[in-house]
């Protein structure tokens, strides 16, 4: 079982997340996760690859985390408030194939 499946089976209109005062429904979250999975596949990410997620505690982190797991990759959280040199070092240390940064999804949480 993949943890990314935790969002399946819920009513798409029901709230899944509340982040910064905005509600994201299960339907919207599933769409966001699917877009991330598709983008990862399009970039050649394969099962077992490490994908860094540079994001704070927000809806974006949840969608990116579930998208990475759903693609079979390994999610590597990185603190977005870390200095750039530290982030670069962390990405090299973990061998990240790709880094996702908050804001990579054009449309924010809604619906």
PyMOL commands that set and color helices and strands:
alter all, ss='L'
color gray80, all
select helices_A, chain A and resi 3-7+26-42+59-70+84-94
alter helices_A, ss='H'
color red, helices_A
select strands_A, chain A and resi 15-19+22-25+50-54+74-78+98-101
alter strands_A, ss='S'
color yellow, strands_A
deselect
rebuild
show_as cartoon
